[in-house]
Amino acid sequence: MPPKKITHDDNFAHSVLAWFDAHGRHDLPWQQAPTPYRVWVSEIMLQQTQVGTVIPYFQRFMARFPDIAALATADTDQVLHLWTGLGYYARARNLHRTAQIVYSELGGEFPRSVDGLMTLAGIGQSTAGAIAALGMGIRAPILDGNVKRVLTRFFAIAGWPEQTTTKNRLWELAESLTPTARVADYTQAMMDLGATLCTRSKPACANCPLQLDCAAYRSGDIASFPGKKPKRALPVKRVAMFVLLDENGSVLLEKRPPSGIWGSLYSLPESAETDTPEEVCGISVAGLAHTILPVIKHTFSHYHLLITPRVLKLSRPKGGVADSNDRVWYPLDHTLEIGLAAPVRKLLTGLANSLG
């Protein structure tokens, strides 16, 4: 049965909380025994990533790093290994850096204010608000993608939400609507509304507690809110990736620089498509069979990457190349715990399956 609809005399937060009590999500793993640490990790993982994807990653992460000390003292490769496949790897690097600062410089305790939290790597205003509200019970507004969608529709706010004037207006509304009581529940409720009812497509307006006062619903133009990001064509970059496979079923991987795309992750040696393995890896491959696999397309937020995998089987490691700080011979069974770029892991898994 749909929840009771609000009238114009009802309070926004009261209606949202009443809906949450009956229909909200109460069993998410980071809601169990919430701490600033657990909430922080979950919020970083949830940035641009859906709850269903995050849950198993969060559970594995907590099992390995149950507290700030465990994460701060971990090796970067271990952190990135557990993040592999979740994407946006700068989040993991910032997570590790912030853990080290909180552990070594702040006595293991997070700052207890939004401004203080925002001084830490990877924590913006909305994430800081979520940590404060959900992990500390401090009144602080949030403005993640779900909340933006609810507010732009309820108030019929035109424009792309990331435009400065539009975002400033949404922050004003988020601040004014956030109650002083039950802050954690209200914060979770607003995220739940956007995630489960006020969805991007086919919103379940019939079940929404805000339906009767929703300006977009009353106008019959829900699809216009929130406004769309201006479209632009993404450039295309082409690279070759060299899969140098040794007689033990391992491939040569190189650690990427700490900043930039796939920072600190391990990836296959890559270069322009016209370069040779000798030029890229410094390994003699004369006379070896050379197989070119189908092109892999990987899309980032600002460009498309087309990868041409070139497989060469070595009878033994050539040229004296051995494991080092920036190069490893990686077993195709993934037993070595290092962070891998997602398309590289997918490519290596497919290669392992094809080899039996």
C-alpha positions in Angstrom: 0.0 0.0 0.0 1.5 3.4 -0.9 2.5 5.6 2.0 0.3 8.6 2.9 0.8 11.6 0.7 1.7 14.9 2.3 -0.5 18.0 2.2 0.7 21.5 1.8 0.6 22.0 5.6 2.9 19.1 6.3 6.6 19.4 7.1 9.0 18.2 4.4 11.4 16.4 6.8 8.5 14.9 8.8 7.1 13.4 5.7 10.4 12.1 4.5 11.2 10.5 7.9 7.7 8.9 8.1 8.3 7.3 4.7 11.8 6.2 5.7 10.5 4.5 8.9 8.1 2.4 6.8 9.9 2.0 3.5 13.6 3.1 3.8 16.7 0.9 3.8 17.8 -0.1 7.3 20.0 -3.1 6.7 22.9 -1.8 4.6 26.2 -3.0 6.0 27.5 0.4 6.9 24.3 1.1 8.8 25.2 -1.6 11.2 27.2 -0.2 14.2 28.0 3.0 12.3 31.2 4.8 13.0 32.9 7.7 11.2 35.4 5.3 9.7 32.8 2.9 8.3 30.6 5.7 7.0 33.6 7.4 5.4 34.7 4.2 3.6 31.2 3.6 2.4 30.6 7.2 1.2 33.9 7.2 -0.8 32.9 3.9 -2.4 29.4 5.1 -3.2 30.7 8.1 -5.1 29.4 7.5 -8.7 28.8 3.8 -7.8 25.6 2.1 -7.1 24.8 0.5 -3.7 24.5 -3.1 -5.1 28.0 -2.8 -6.6 29.5 -1.3 -3.4 28.2 -3.8 -0.8 30.6 -6.8 -1.6 33.6 -4.4 -1.9 32.7 -2.7 1.4 32.4 -6.1 3.2 35.8 -7.3 1.8 37.4 -4.0 2.7 36.1 -4.1 6.3 37.2 -7.7 6.7 40.8 -6.7 5.7 40.8 -3.2 7.2 38.4 -3.1 10.1 39.6 0.2 11.5 41.7 3.3 10.6 44.9 1.8 12.0 44.6 -1.3 9.7 44.0 0.9 6.7 46.7 3.5 7.5 49.4 0.9 8.0 48.5 -1.2 4.9 50.6 -1.3 1.7 49.2 0.7 -1.1 49.1 -2.3 -3.4 46.9 -4.2 -0.9 44.4 -1.2 -0.8 44.3 -1.0 -4.6 44.0 -4.8 -4.9 40.7 -4.7 -2.9 39.5 -1.7 -5.0 40.2 -3.4 -8.4 37.0 -3.3 -10.5 35.4 -0.5 -8.5 36.8 2.2 -10.7 37.8 5.8 -10.1 41.0 4.7 -8.4 41.9 8.2 -7.2 39.3 7.5 -4.5 41.3 4.6 -3.2 44.6 6.5 -3.2 42.9 9.4 -1.4 41.3 7.0 1.1 44.7 5.5 1.9 46.3 9.0 2.2 43.6 10.3 4.5 43.7 7.2 6.7 47.4 7.8 7.2 46.8 11.5 8.1 44.0 10.7 10.5 46.0 7.9 12.1 49.4 9.6 12.4 48.5 13.3 12.8 44.9 13.3 14.3 45.2 10.6 16.9 43.0 8.2 14.9 39.9 10.5 15.2 38.2 12.3 12.3 37.5 16.1 12.6 34.0 16.7 14.0 33.0 19.4 11.6 32.2 19.6 7.9 35.0 22.2 7.4 37.5 20.0 9.2 36.5 16.9 7.2 36.9 18.8 3.9 40.5 19.4 4.6 41.2 15.6 4.1 41.9 14.1 0.7 38.9 13.0 -1.3 36.3 14.5 1.0 34.1 17.2 -0.6 31.2 19.0 1.0 28.5 16.4 0.4 30.7 13.5 1.5 31.8 15.5 4.6 28.1 16.2 5.4 27.3 12.5 5.1 30.1 11.5 7.4 29.1 14.1 9.9 25.4 13.2 9.8 25.5 9.4 9.5 28.7 8.8 11.5 28.6 11.5 14.1 24.9 12.6 14.4 25.9 16.2 13.5 23.4 18.3 11.6 24.9 18.7 8.1 23.2 18.8 4.7 24.3 16.6 1.8 23.9 16.9 -1.9 24.7 13.7 -3.7 23.2 12.7 -7.0 20.1 11.2 -5.4 19.3 14.3 -3.3 19.9 16.6 -6.3 17.3 14.6 -8.3 14.7 14.8 -5.5 15.2 18.5 -4.9 15.3 19.6 -8.6 12.0 17.7 -9.2 10.3 18.8 -6.0 11.1 22.5 -6.6 11.2 22.3 -10.4 14.7 23.8 -10.5 15.9 24.1 -14.1 19.4 23.7 -15.3 22.2 21.2 -15.0 22.7 20.6 -11.2 26.5 21.0 -11.6 26.2 24.6 -12.9 27.3 27.0 -10.2 24.0 28.9 -9.8 21.9 25.7 -9.8 24.2 24.0 -7.4 24.2 27.0 -5.0 20.4 27.0 -5.0 20.3 23.3 -4.2 22.7 23.7 -1.4 20.5 26.5 0.1 17.5 24.2 -0.1 19.4 21.2 1.3 20.5 23.3 4.3 17.1 24.8 5.0 15.3 21.4 4.8 17.7 19.4 7.0 16.1 18.9 10.4 17.8 19.2 13.8 16.5 15.9 15.0 17.1 12.5 13.5 19.7 13.9 11.2 21.2 10.5 10.3 17.8 9.0 9.4 16.8 12.0 7.4 20.1 11.9 5.5 19.7 8.2 4.7 16.0 8.8 3.8 16.8 11.5 1.2 19.4 9.2 -0.4 16.9 6.3 -0.4 14.2 8.4 -1.9 16.4 9.2 -4.9 17.8 5.7 -5.2 14.5 3.7 -4.9 11.6 6.0 -5.9 12.8 9.2 -7.5 15.0 7.4 -10.0 16.4 8.7 -13.3 13.9 6.9 -15.4 10.5 5.5 -14.5 10.2 7.1 -11.1 7.7 5.5 -8.8 5.7 8.7 -8.1 2.7 6.8 -7.0 4.6 5.7 -3.9 6.4 8.9 -3.2 5.5 10.8 0.1 6.3 14.1 -1.7 4.1 13.5 -4.7 1.3 16.0 -4.1 3.7 18.9 -3.5 6.2 18.0 -6.2 6.3 20.8 -8.7 7.6 18.5 -11.5 4.9 16.0 -10.9 2.2 18.6 -10.9 3.5 20.0 -14.2 3.6 16.6 -15.7 7.2 17.2 -16.8 9.3 15.0 -14.6 11.6 14.0 -17.4 12.9 17.6 -17.7 14.4 17.5 -14.2 17.2 17.4 -13.4 18.6 19.3 -16.4 21.0 17.4 -18.6 24.7 18.0 -18.8 25.7 19.7 -22.1 26.8 17.1 -24.5 30.2 17.0 -26.1 32.0 14.5 -28.3 34.7 12.5 -26.4 38.1 12.3 -28.1 39.5 8.8 -28.9 43.0 7.6 -27.8 44.5 4.5 -29.2 47.2 2.4 -27.6 48.8 -1.0 -27.9 49.2 -3.2 -24.8 51.9 -5.8 -24.8 51.0 -9.1 -23.1 54.4 -10.8 -22.6 53.5 -14.3 -21.4 56.3 -16.4 -20.0 56.6 -20.2 -19.7 55.1 -20.2 -16.2 51.9 -18.6 -17.3 52.8 -15.1 -15.9 52.7 -11.8 -17.7 54.9 -8.7 -17.3 53.1 -5.8 -15.6 54.4 -2.3 -14.9 53.3 0.0 -12.1 52.0 3.2 -13.3 52.9 6.7 -11.9 51.1 7.7 -8.7 49.0 10.3 -10.4 46.9 10.3 -13.5 44.8 7.6 -15.0 45.1 4.3 -13.1 47.6 5.9 -10.8 49.7 3.4 -8.8 47.9 0.5 -10.4 49.7 -2.2 -12.4 49.0 -2.4 -16.1 50.4 -4.0 -19.2 53.3 -2.1 -20.9 51.6 0.2 -23.4 52.6 2.6 -26.1 51.6 4.0 -29.4 50.3 1.3 -31.7 53.4 1.6 -34.0 56.0 0.9 -31.3 57.6 -2.5 -30.9 57.9 -4.6 -27.7 61.7 -4.0 -27.8 61.1 -0.2 -27.7 58.5 -0.4 -25.0 59.8 -3.1 -22.7 63.5 -3.5 -23.6 63.0 -7.2 -24.2 64.2 -9.1 -27.2 61.3 -10.9 -28.9 62.8 -11.7 -32.3 61.2 -14.7 -33.9 58.4 -15.1 -31.4 54.8 -15.7 -32.4 52.8 -12.5 -32.2 49.0 -12.6 -31.8 46.8 -9.5 -32.0 43.6 -9.8 -30.0 40.3 -7.9 -30.7 40.4 -4.2 -29.7 39.0 -3.4 -26.2 37.1 -0.2 -25.7 37.3 1.5 -22.3 35.5 4.8 -21.7 36.6 7.4 -19.1 34.7 10.5 -18.3 36.7 12.6 -20.7 37.8 10.2 -23.5 37.5 6.8 -25.1 40.5 4.5 -24.9 40.9 1.8 -27.6 43.3 -0.9 -26.6 44.9 -3.3 -29.1 46.3 -6.3 -27.1 49.4 -7.9 -28.6 50.3 -11.2 -27.1 53.8 -12.7 -27.3 54.8 -16.0 -25.7 58.3 -16.1 -24.2 60.2 -19.3 -23.6 61.7 -17.6 -20.5 62.0 -14.0 -19.3 64.2 -12.2 -21.7 66.7 -9.5 -21.1 67.1 -10.0 -17.4 63.7 -8.6 -16.5 62.7 -9.6 -13.0 60.3 -8.5 -10.3 61.2 -5.0 -9.1 59.5 -2.1 -7.4 57.8 -1.2 -10.7 57.7 -4.4 -12.6 56.3 -7.9 -11.7 55.6 -11.1 -13.4 52.0 -11.5 -12.6 50.3 -15.0 -12.4 47.2 -15.3 -14.5 45.4 -16.9 -11.5 45.4 -13.5 -9.8 47.0 -14.8 -6.6 49.3 -11.8 -6.4 47.6 -9.0 -4.4 48.2 -5.8 -6.4 45.8 -3.3 -7.9 45.0 -3.8 -11.6 43.3 -1.5 -14.1 39.9 -2.9 -14.8 40.3 -3.6 -18.5 43.7 -5.3 -17.8 42.2 -7.6 -15.2 39.4 -8.5 -17.7 41.9 -9.1 -20.5 44.1 -11.3 -18.3 41.1 -13.3 -17.0 40.0 -13.9 -20.6 43.5 -15.0 -21.5 43.7 -17.4 -18.6 40.4 -18.9 -19.6 41.5 -19.4 -23.2 44.7 -21.1 -22.0 42.7 -23.5 -19.8 
